[in-house]
């Protein structure tokens, strides 16, 4: 159960539902007249024409400095009956809120009459003052910076290659008549006519094209990590005394 001191410190705190969705900010605390204990908190909701919605403290749980979480979903809170936060909460209005949130009168302190707290704690806790400051939370987001496309196309180029080729040429061979070749030389008629024919050959170039694979290519990405400096302005509260003791941090 939230105490009166806790409730007073929650004024201005950011309110979240049980799923962690932001609802709004705590605007006021309503106390039970009989016990003086906090019974309801009002939360400012809505982007256009903000309204204050009553939420039971029985469903509120402080979760950090200037933050409170309600054990309810956002739609239940924003769908609560619209009641004018005029400084007091009538019994009939409180009963309507109990019914909306499914809370029996005995579960709370009952509609014994409530009044709006002034946001200042009473008793010994009056000596305390809360100092707050803004903090920068920096994260990263991945965004698209460009595209790279791998495209294959055909080009034609001239290549040269030296290949040896051969051909046949005719030459006349002569040899004198000797004892070794005399019989072969005299085997024919003594005087006659004759012809000899020789067929000449040569090599010619034949060019053929053959397609062969030479390499495979694909696109790959590498993640390169660097550092960037972020700067921004934040606000801090300072607490001073009326004496000559200077500024308290």
FIBA-592788 format. One line per 8 residues: number of its first residue (from 1); their letters; for each residue x, y, z of N, C-alpha, C. Coordinates in Angstrom, 2 decimals, decimal comma. Layout:
! FIBA-592788
NUM> a> X Y Z X Y Z X Y Z ~ ... $
END
This chain:
! FIBA-592788
1> xxxxxxxx> 0,84 -1,19 0,00 0,00 0,00 0,00 0,88 1,24 0,00 ~ 0,57 2,20 -0,84 1,33 3,43 -0,92 1,02 4,31 0,29 ~ 2,08 4,82 0,92 1,91 5,71 2,07 1,63 7,12 1,59 ~ 1,25 7,96 2,56 0,95 9,35 2,23 2,20 10,05 1,71 ~ 3,36 9,75 2,32 4,61 10,36 1,88 4,94 9,92 0,46 ~ 4,79 8,61 0,18 5,07 8,12 -1,16 4,16 8,75 -2,20 ~ 2,89 8,86 -1,85 1,92 9,44 -2,79 2,25 10,88 -3,10 ~ 2,64 11,64 -2,07 2,97 13,05 -2,29 4,18 13,19 -3,21 $
9> xxxxxxxx> 5,15 12,31 -3,05 6,34 12,37 -3,90 6,08 11,92 -5,33 ~ 4,93 11,26 -5,55 4,62 10,79 -6,89 3,95 11,84 -7,75 ~ 3,59 13,00 -7,18 2,98 14,05 -7,98 3,97 14,51 -9,04 ~ 3,55 14,45 -10,29 4,44 14,76 -11,42 5,19 13,57 -11,95 ~ 5,04 12,40 -11,28 5,75 11,20 -11,73 5,12 10,65 -13,01 ~ 5,94 9,95 -13,80 5,45 9,30 -15,02 4,74 8,01 -14,65 ~ 3,54 7,81 -15,20 2,72 6,64 -14,87 2,75 5,64 -16,03 ~ 2,85 4,35 -15,69 2,87 3,26 -16,67 1,82 2,22 -16,29 $
17> xxxxxxxx> 1,33 1,47 -17,31 0,43 0,38 -16,99 1,25 -0,88 -16,71 ~ 0,56 -2,01 -16,44 1,27 -3,21 -16,04 2,13 -3,80 -17,16 ~ 1,87 -3,36 -18,41 2,68 -3,83 -19,53 3,85 -2,93 -19,86 ~ 4,01 -1,85 -19,12 5,12 -0,93 -19,34 4,81 0,20 -20,30 ~ 3,55 0,30 -20,77 3,17 1,41 -21,66 2,93 2,67 -20,85 ~ 3,44 3,80 -21,35 3,26 5,06 -20,67 1,81 5,53 -20,76 ~ 1,28 5,99 -19,62 -0,11 6,47 -19,58 -0,15 7,98 -19,53 ~ 0,63 8,56 -18,66 0,64 10,01 -18,48 1,46 10,38 -17,25 $
25> xxxxxxxx> 1,04 11,45 -16,56 1,73 11,89 -15,37 0,74 12,03 -14,22 ~ 1,22 11,72 -13,01 0,39 11,85 -11,82 0,16 13,33 -11,54 ~ -1,11 13,72 -11,43 -1,44 15,14 -11,24 -1,79 15,47 -9,80 ~ -2,47 14,56 -9,09 -2,93 14,89 -7,73 -3,14 13,62 -6,93 ~ -3,23 13,79 -5,60 -3,49 12,70 -4,66 -4,76 13,04 -3,88 ~ -5,64 12,06 -3,72 -6,86 12,25 -2,95 -6,78 11,40 -1,69 ~ -7,01 12,04 -0,54 -6,88 11,39 0,76 -8,24 11,08 1,36 ~ -8,30 9,99 2,11 -9,50 9,66 2,86 -9,61 10,63 4,05 $
33> xxxxxxxx> -10,75 11,29 4,20 -10,89 12,29 5,27 -10,74 11,66 6,64 ~ -11,21 10,44 6,80 -11,20 9,82 8,12 -9,80 9,39 8,54 ~ -9,07 8,71 7,62 -7,76 8,16 7,98 -6,60 9,03 7,52 ~ -6,86 9,92 6,56 -5,78 10,73 6,02 -4,86 9,97 5,07 ~ -5,22 8,73 4,75 -4,39 7,92 3,87 -4,77 8,15 2,40 ~ -3,82 8,02 1,48 -4,12 8,22 0,06 -5,05 7,12 -0,46 ~ -6,07 7,53 -1,19 -7,06 6,60 -1,71 -7,02 6,54 -3,24 ~ -6,82 7,71 -3,86 -6,84 7,78 -5,33 -5,72 8,69 -5,82 $
41> xxxxxxxx> -5,23 8,39 -7,01 -4,33 9,27 -7,74 -5,03 9,69 -9,03 ~ -4,81 10,91 -9,45 -5,30 11,31 -10,77 -4,11 11,36 -11,73 ~ -4,34 10,83 -12,93 -3,30 10,78 -13,95 -3,77 11,58 -15,15 ~ -2,93 12,50 -15,61 -3,25 13,30 -16,79 -3,02 12,46 -18,03 ~ -4,06 12,23 -18,81 -3,98 11,41 -20,02 -4,51 12,19 -21,20 ~ -4,22 11,69 -22,39 -4,76 12,30 -23,61 -3,80 13,30 -24,22 ~ -3,66 13,24 -25,54 -2,80 14,17 -26,25 -3,53 15,46 -26,61 ~ -4,80 15,35 -26,92 -5,60 16,51 -27,30 -6,67 16,72 -26,23 $
49> xxxxxxxx> -6,58 17,85 -25,54 -7,50 18,10 -24,45 -7,24 17,18 -23,29 ~ -6,09 17,31 -22,60 -5,74 16,40 -21,51 -6,84 16,35 -20,45 ~ -7,07 15,16 -19,91 -8,05 14,98 -18,84 -7,39 14,23 -17,70 ~ -7,91 14,40 -16,50 -7,39 13,70 -15,34 -8,27 12,49 -15,05 ~ -7,63 11,33 -14,98 -8,32 10,08 -14,74 -7,97 9,56 -13,36 ~ -9,00 9,14 -12,59 -8,78 8,62 -11,25 -8,35 7,16 -11,31 ~ -7,30 6,82 -10,54 -6,78 5,46 -10,47 -6,57 5,13 -8,99 ~ -7,00 3,96 -8,51 -6,86 3,63 -7,09 -5,42 3,42 -6,69 $
57> xxxxxxxx> -5,04 3,92 -5,52 -3,68 3,71 -5,02 -3,44 2,25 -4,69 ~ -4,53 1,48 -4,46 -4,36 0,06 -4,17 -3,75 -0,69 -5,35 ~ -3,80 -0,09 -6,55 -3,24 -0,73 -7,74 -1,94 -0,05 -8,18 ~ -1,39 0,84 -7,34 -0,20 1,60 -7,70 1,03 1,04 -6,99 ~ 2,15 1,00 -7,72 3,41 0,50 -7,16 4,55 1,40 -7,64 ~ 5,16 2,17 -6,74 6,32 2,97 -7,16 7,42 2,04 -7,68 ~ 7,99 2,38 -8,85 9,00 1,50 -9,42 10,34 2,21 -9,62 ~ 10,46 3,42 -9,18 11,72 4,14 -9,31 11,50 5,60 -9,00 $
65> xxxxxxxx> 12,59 6,37 -9,01 12,45 7,81 -8,76 11,53 8,45 -9,78 ~ 10,44 8,98 -9,27 9,49 9,72 -10,11 8,83 8,84 -11,17 ~ 8,57 7,56 -10,83 7,85 6,66 -11,72 6,92 5,78 -10,90 ~ 5,75 5,49 -11,45 4,80 4,63 -10,77 4,17 3,71 -11,81 ~ 3,92 2,47 -11,40 3,30 1,49 -12,28 1,98 1,02 -11,67 ~ 0,95 0,96 -12,47 -0,36 0,50 -12,02 -0,57 -0,94 -12,49 ~ -1,14 -1,75 -11,62 -1,43 -3,14 -11,98 -2,69 -3,24 -12,80 ~ -2,80 -2,40 -13,82 -3,97 -2,34 -14,70 -3,48 -2,09 -16,12 $
73> xxxxxxxx> -4,33 -2,40 -17,11 -3,94 -2,08 -18,48 -4,35 -0,66 -18,82 ~ -3,73 -0,12 -19,84 -3,92 1,28 -20,21 -5,37 1,58 -20,59 ~ -6,01 0,66 -21,30 -7,40 0,91 -21,74 -8,35 1,01 -20,54 ~ -8,09 0,20 -19,50 -8,95 0,28 -18,31 -8,81 1,63 -17,64 ~ -7,59 2,15 -17,58 -7,36 3,44 -16,91 -7,96 4,58 -17,73 ~ -7,64 4,61 -19,02 -8,16 5,72 -19,85 -9,67 5,63 -20,04 ~ -10,25 4,45 -19,82 -11,70 4,30 -19,96 -12,47 4,51 -18,68 ~ -11,81 4,99 -17,62 -12,49 5,23 -16,34 -13,50 6,35 -16,48 $
81> xxxxxxxx> -14,52 6,37 -15,63 -15,53 7,43 -15,69 -14,88 8,82 -15,59 ~ -15,40 9,75 -16,37 -14,88 11,12 -16,36 -15,47 11,87 -15,17 ~ -14,59 12,27 -14,26 -15,01 12,98 -13,05 -14,19 14,25 -12,94 ~ -14,85 15,37 -12,68 -14,15 16,65 -12,58 -13,32 16,68 -11,29 ~ -12,00 16,80 -11,39 -11,16 16,87 -10,18 -11,22 18,26 -9,56 ~ -12,34 18,54 -8,91 -12,56 19,89 -8,38 -12,08 20,07 -6,95 ~ -11,31 19,14 -6,44 -10,80 19,25 -5,07 -11,42 18,25 -4,13 ~ -12,61 17,73 -4,41 -13,25 16,72 -3,59 -13,84 15,64 -4,48 $
89> xxxxxxxx> -13,95 14,45 -3,93 -14,51 13,32 -4,65 -15,72 12,83 -3,86 ~ -16,90 12,99 -4,46 -18,13 12,61 -3,77 -18,22 11,10 -3,63 ~ -19,04 10,66 -2,65 -19,19 9,23 -2,40 -19,74 8,51 -3,62 ~ -20,72 9,14 -4,29 -21,32 8,50 -5,46 -20,29 8,35 -6,58 ~ -19,45 9,36 -6,74 -18,41 9,29 -7,77 -17,39 8,21 -7,43 ~ -17,03 8,11 -6,14 -16,07 7,09 -5,75 -16,66 5,70 -5,94 ~ -17,92 5,55 -5,64 -18,57 4,24 -5,83 -18,56 3,85 -7,30 ~ -18,76 4,84 -8,17 -18,73 4,57 -9,61 -17,33 4,11 -10,04 $
97> xxxxxxxx> -16,30 4,72 -9,44 -14,93 4,32 -9,76 -14,63 2,92 -9,23 ~ -15,12 2,62 -7,98 -14,93 1,28 -7,44 -15,52 0,23 -8,38 ~ -16,69 0,52 -8,91 -17,36 -0,42 -9,79 -16,58 -0,60 -11,09 ~ -16,05 0,50 -11,64 -15,29 0,42 -12,89 -14,03 -0,44 -12,73 ~ -13,34 -0,27 -11,62 -12,09 -1,00 -11,40 -12,32 -2,36 -10,74 ~ -13,58 -2,71 -10,47 -13,87 -4,00 -9,86 -13,35 -4,12 -8,45 ~ -13,41 -3,02 -7,68 -12,93 -3,02 -6,30 -14,13 -2,87 -5,36 ~ -14,20 -3,78 -4,39 -15,26 -3,67 -3,39 -14,91 -2,56 -2,40 $
105> xxxxxxxx> -15,93 -1,95 -1,81 -15,68 -0,87 -0,85 -14,78 -1,33 0,28 ~ -14,93 -2,61 0,69 -14,14 -3,12 1,81 -12,67 -3,32 1,43 ~ -12,42 -3,42 0,13 -11,03 -3,60 -0,29 -10,25 -2,32 -0,10 ~ -10,91 -1,17 -0,33 -10,28 0,12 -0,06 -10,67 0,55 1,35 ~ -10,76 1,84 1,54 -11,19 2,32 2,84 -12,65 2,76 2,82 ~ -13,28 2,55 1,66 -14,69 2,86 1,58 -14,92 4,33 1,29 ~ -16,05 4,67 0,70 -16,36 6,06 0,37 -16,76 6,87 1,59 ~ -15,80 7,17 2,43 -16,09 7,95 3,64 -15,86 9,43 3,41 $
113> xxxxxxxx> -15,66 9,82 2,13 -15,41 11,21 1,83 -13,93 11,44 1,62 ~ -13,55 12,02 0,49 -12,15 12,24 0,20 -11,92 13,70 -0,16 ~ -10,71 14,12 0,01 -10,35 15,48 -0,36 -8,99 15,45 -1,03 ~ -8,75 16,46 -1,84 -7,52 16,54 -2,60 -6,38 16,97 -1,70 ~ -5,25 16,23 -1,76 -4,10 16,61 -0,97 -3,40 17,79 -1,61 ~ -2,67 18,55 -0,79 -1,99 19,74 -1,32 -0,61 19,43 -1,86 ~ -0,24 18,14 -1,88 1,05 17,75 -2,42 2,20 17,91 -1,46 ~ 1,93 18,35 -0,19 2,97 18,54 0,80 2,79 17,51 1,90 $
121> xxxxxxxx> 3,81 16,76 2,21 3,72 15,76 3,27 3,66 16,45 4,61 ~ 3,02 15,78 5,58 2,87 16,32 6,91 3,78 15,60 7,88 ~ 3,95 16,17 9,06 4,72 15,52 10,11 6,20 15,68 9,88 ~ 7,01 14,76 10,43 8,47 14,87 10,34 8,98 14,87 8,90 ~ 8,23 14,25 7,96 8,72 14,19 6,59 8,70 15,54 5,89 ~ 8,15 16,59 6,53 8,15 17,91 5,93 9,57 18,43 5,72 ~ 10,53 17,88 6,45 11,90 18,36 6,35 12,56 17,95 5,04 ~ 11,99 16,98 4,37 12,63 16,46 3,15 12,15 17,20 1,92 $
129> xxxxxxxx> 13,05 17,42 0,99 12,73 18,02 -0,30 13,36 17,16 -1,39 ~ 12,59 16,84 -2,40 13,09 15,99 -3,48 13,73 16,84 -4,55 ~ 14,95 16,48 -4,93 15,66 17,14 -6,02 15,74 16,19 -7,21 ~ 15,37 16,67 -8,36 15,36 15,83 -9,56 16,25 16,44 -10,62 ~ 16,64 15,63 -11,57 17,41 16,11 -12,70 17,12 15,25 -13,92 ~ 17,37 15,83 -15,07 17,18 15,09 -16,32 18,45 14,33 -16,65 ~ 18,30 13,19 -17,28 19,42 12,38 -17,73 19,24 12,06 -19,20 ~ 20,35 11,95 -19,89 20,30 11,59 -21,31 20,46 10,08 -21,45 $
137> xxxxxxxx> 19,53 9,47 -22,15 19,63 8,05 -22,48 19,85 7,94 -23,99 ~ 20,97 7,38 -24,37 21,34 7,30 -25,78 21,30 5,85 -26,23 ~ 20,61 5,60 -27,31 20,57 4,26 -27,90 20,94 4,34 -29,37 ~ 20,81 3,26 -30,06 21,10 3,22 -31,49 19,90 2,66 -32,24 ~ 19,75 3,11 -33,47 18,69 2,61 -34,35 19,32 2,31 -35,70 ~ 18,97 1,19 -36,29 19,51 0,80 -37,59 18,63 1,36 -38,70 ~ 19,24 2,06 -39,64 18,50 2,61 -40,76 19,23 2,30 -42,06 ~ 18,50 2,30 -43,16 19,07 1,98 -44,46 19,83 3,17 -45,00 $
145> xxxxxxxx> 21,08 2,96 -45,43 21,90 4,04 -45,95 22,18 3,91 -47,44 ~ 21,92 2,78 -48,03 22,16 2,63 -49,46 21,99 1,19 -49,89 ~ 22,10 0,98 -51,21 21,99 -0,37 -51,77 23,17 -0,61 -52,72 ~ 23,64 -1,83 -52,77 24,69 -2,23 -53,70 24,16 -3,40 -54,53 ~ 24,25 -3,28 -55,84 23,73 -4,33 -56,72 24,90 -4,96 -57,47 ~ 24,90 -6,27 -57,55 25,91 -7,01 -58,31 25,32 -7,31 -59,69 ~ 25,94 -6,79 -60,76 25,40 -6,95 -62,12 26,47 -7,55 -63,03 ~ 26,09 -8,51 -63,87 27,00 -9,15 -64,81 26,63 -8,72 -66,22 $
153> xxxxxxxx> 27,63 -8,32 -67,01 27,38 -7,96 -68,41 28,54 -8,47 -69,27 ~ 28,33 -8,46 -70,58 29,27 -9,06 -71,53 30,03 -7,95 -72,27 ~ 31,35 -8,09 -72,35 32,18 -7,18 -73,15 32,97 -8,03 -74,15 ~ 33,35 -7,39 -75,26 34,12 -8,07 -76,30 35,51 -7,45 -76,38 ~ 36,53 -8,27 -76,37 37,89 -7,77 -76,48 38,68 -8,66 -77,46 ~ 39,73 -8,10 -78,04 40,56 -8,81 -78,99 41,75 -9,45 -78,27 ~ 41,95 -10,72 -78,50 43,08 -11,42 -77,90 43,98 -11,94 -79,01 ~ 45,26 -12,04 -78,73 46,24 -12,54 -79,69 46,99 -13,72 -79,08 $
161> xxxxxxxx> 47,25 -14,72 -79,94 47,99 -15,90 -79,49 48,85 -16,40 -80,65 ~ 50,12 -16,61 -80,41 51,05 -17,08 -81,44 51,07 -18,60 -81,47 ~ 50,78 -19,17 -82,65 50,71 -20,62 -82,81 51,66 -21,01 -83,95 ~ 52,53 -21,98 -83,78 53,41 -22,43 -84,89 52,62 -23,23 -85,93 ~ 52,84 -22,91 -87,23 52,21 -23,64 -88,33 53,33 -24,06 -89,31 ~ 53,08 -25,11 -90,05 54,09 -25,62 -90,99 53,47 -25,87 -92,36 ~ 54,35 -25,89 -93,39 53,92 -26,22 -94,75 55,09 -26,92 -95,46 ~ 54,77 -27,59 -96,54 55,77 -28,34 -97,27 56,24 -27,54 -98,49 $
169> xxxxxxxx> 57,55 -27,59 -98,79 58,13 -26,97 -99,98 58,94 -28,03 -100,75 ~ 59,06 -27,84 -102,03 59,76 -28,80 -102,89 61,22 -28,36 -103,06 ~ 62,11 -29,34 -103,01 63,52 -29,12 -103,32 64,02 -30,32 -104,14 ~ 64,95 -30,08 -104,94 65,50 -31,13 -105,80 66,73 -31,72 -105,14 ~ 66,78 -33,03 -105,07 67,93 -33,73 -104,52 68,69 -34,43 -105,67 ~ 69,95 -34,31 -105,70 70,79 -34,93 -106,74 71,86 -35,80 -106,05 ~ 72,17 -36,94 -106,71 73,24 -37,78 -106,19 73,99 -38,42 -107,37 ~ 75,24 -38,57 -107,28 76,01 -39,18 -108,39 75,76 -40,70 -108,45 $
177> xxxxxxxx> 76,03 -41,27 -109,62 75,88 -42,70 -109,81 77,11 -43,37 -109,21 ~ 76,86 -44,31 -108,37 77,93 -45,06 -107,71 77,64 -46,54 -107,86 ~ 78,58 -47,33 -107,43 78,39 -48,77 -107,47 77,18 -49,16 -106,63 ~ 76,90 -48,40 -105,59 75,79 -48,76 -104,70 74,44 -48,53 -105,34 ~ 74,32 -47,48 -106,19 73,01 -47,20 -106,78 72,94 -47,43 -108,29 ~ 74,04 -48,02 -108,86 74,07 -48,18 -110,31 72,95 -49,10 -110,80 ~ 72,72 -50,20 -110,15 71,68 -51,14 -110,58 70,31 -50,48 -110,57 ~ 70,01 -49,68 -109,51 68,72 -49,01 -109,44 68,59 -47,96 -110,53 $
185> xxxxxxxx> 69,71 -47,31 -110,84 69,66 -46,26 -111,86 69,49 -46,83 -113,27 ~ 70,00 -48,04 -113,54 69,94 -48,62 -114,85 68,79 -49,59 -115,03 ~ 67,83 -49,61 -114,05 66,74 -50,57 -114,10 65,71 -50,20 -115,17 ~ 65,67 -48,97 -115,60 64,68 -48,55 -116,60 65,25 -48,54 -118,00 ~ 64,47 -48,05 -118,93 64,99 -47,95 -120,30 66,13 -46,94 -120,34 ~ 66,90 -47,09 -121,44 68,07 -46,23 -121,54 67,68 -44,78 -121,76 ~ 66,79 -44,55 -122,68 66,33 -43,17 -122,91 64,81 -43,22 -122,96 ~ 64,21 -42,39 -122,12 62,73 -42,38 -122,08 62,25 -41,06 -121,46 $
193> xxxxxxxx> 60,98 -40,88 -121,55 60,34 -39,73 -120,91 59,63 -40,21 -119,63 ~ 59,60 -39,33 -118,55 58,94 -39,72 -117,28 58,50 -38,47 -116,50 ~ 57,57 -38,68 -115,69 57,07 -37,60 -114,82 56,96 -38,11 -113,39 ~ 57,22 -37,22 -112,44 57,03 -37,52 -111,01 56,21 -36,38 -110,39 ~ 55,28 -36,70 -109,60 54,40 -35,68 -108,98 54,47 -35,82 -107,47 ~ 54,56 -34,67 -106,76 54,62 -34,64 -105,28 53,49 -33,74 -104,78 ~ 52,73 -34,20 -103,84 51,64 -33,41 -103,24 52,18 -32,63 -102,03 ~ 51,94 -31,33 -102,03 52,41 -30,46 -100,94 51,29 -30,25 -99,90 $
201> xxxxxxxx> 51,65 -30,13 -98,65 50,70 -29,90 -97,56 51,14 -28,69 -96,71 ~ 50,15 -28,07 -96,08 50,46 -27,01 -95,11 49,39 -26,99 -94,02 ~ 49,73 -26,48 -92,87 48,80 -26,36 -91,75 48,09 -25,01 -91,78 ~ 46,80 -25,00 -91,52 46,01 -23,77 -91,43 45,43 -23,64 -90,03 ~ 45,24 -22,41 -89,57 44,71 -22,16 -88,23 43,21 -22,40 -88,19 ~ 42,76 -23,08 -87,19 41,33 -23,30 -86,95 41,01 -22,75 -85,57 ~ 40,13 -21,77 -85,49 39,79 -21,10 -84,22 38,42 -21,57 -83,74 ~ 38,33 -22,01 -82,51 37,05 -22,42 -81,90 36,91 -21,73 -80,54 $
209> xxxxxxxx> 35,70 -21,41 -80,16 35,44 -20,76 -78,88 34,86 -21,78 -77,90 ~ 35,32 -21,71 -76,65 34,84 -22,60 -75,60 34,59 -21,77 -74,34 ~ 33,43 -21,92 -73,76 33,08 -21,18 -72,53 33,45 -22,00 -71,31 ~ 34,26 -21,42 -70,45 34,70 -22,12 -69,23 34,51 -21,19 -68,04 ~ 34,11 -21,70 -66,87 34,00 -20,86 -65,68 35,38 -20,48 -65,16 ~ 35,52 -19,21 -64,71 36,83 -18,75 -64,22 36,78 -18,32 -62,74 ~ 35,63 -17,85 -62,23 35,54 -17,49 -60,82 34,09 -17,29 -60,43 ~ 33,83 -17,26 -59,11 32,51 -16,95 -58,57 32,59 -15,66 -57,77 $
217> xxxxxxxx> 31,55 -14,81 -57,87 31,53 -13,51 -57,22 30,21 -13,35 -56,48 ~ 30,26 -12,81 -55,27 29,04 -12,49 -54,53 29,29 -11,27 -53,66 ~ 28,21 -10,68 -53,13 28,30 -9,53 -52,23 28,25 -10,00 -50,79 ~ 29,08 -9,42 -49,95 29,08 -9,70 -48,52 29,21 -8,39 -47,77 ~ 28,73 -8,34 -46,53 28,81 -7,12 -45,72 29,66 -7,37 -44,49 ~ 30,40 -6,36 -44,11 31,19 -6,38 -42,89 30,69 -5,26 -41,98 ~ 30,56 -5,55 -40,68 30,13 -4,54 -39,73 31,35 -3,84 -39,15 ~ 31,41 -2,54 -39,34 32,51 -1,72 -38,84 31,98 -0,85 -37,71 $
225> xxxxxxxx> 32,58 -0,95 -36,55 32,13 -0,22 -35,37 33,04 0,96 -35,10 ~ 32,43 2,12 -34,94 33,16 3,33 -34,58 32,51 3,98 -33,37 ~ 32,91 5,17 -33,07 32,37 5,91 -31,93 31,94 7,30 -32,38 ~ 30,81 7,74 -31,86 30,31 9,09 -32,09 29,95 9,72 -30,76 ~ 30,14 10,99 -30,66 29,85 11,73 -29,42 28,51 12,44 -29,56 ~ 27,65 12,24 -28,56 26,33 12,88 -28,53 26,32 13,91 -27,42 ~ 25,83 15,08 -27,73 25,72 16,12 -26,71 24,30 16,65 -26,67 ~ 23,87 17,09 -25,54 22,52 17,63 -25,37 22,42 18,39 -24,06 $
233> xxxxxxxx> 21,38 19,17 -23,94 21,18 19,96 -22,74 20,21 19,25 -21,81 ~ 20,53 19,20 -20,56 19,65 18,62 -19,54 19,44 19,64 -18,44 ~ 18,34 19,49 -17,74 18,03 20,39 -16,63 18,23 19,67 -15,31 ~ 18,75 20,39 -14,33 18,96 19,86 -12,99 18,39 20,84 -11,97 ~ 17,84 20,28 -10,92 17,36 21,11 -9,82 18,48 21,33 -8,82 ~ 18,59 22,52 -8,30 19,53 22,84 -7,25 18,74 23,34 -6,04 ~ 19,23 23,03 -4,88 18,57 23,43 -3,64 19,48 24,38 -2,90 ~ 18,97 25,55 -2,56 19,72 26,55 -1,83 19,04 26,87 -0,51 $
241> xxxxxxxx> 19,83 27,31 0,41 19,30 27,78 1,69 19,21 29,29 1,66 ~ 18,54 29,85 2,66 18,43 31,30 2,74 19,65 31,92 3,44 ~ 20,54 31,07 3,97 21,71 31,58 4,67 22,89 31,77 3,73 ~ 24,07 31,72 4,29 25,29 31,93 3,51 26,06 30,64 3,27 ~ 25,35 29,52 3,29 26,06 28,23 3,15 26,30 27,86 1,72 ~ 25,83 28,67 0,77 26,10 28,38 -0,65 25,09 27,41 -1,23 ~ 25,50 26,80 -2,32 24,62 25,87 -3,05 24,87 24,45 -2,60 ~ 23,77 23,74 -2,30 23,88 22,34 -1,93 23,76 21,48 -3,18 $
249> x> 24,64 20,51 -3,31 24,59 19,62 -4,48 23,60 18,49 -4,25 $
END
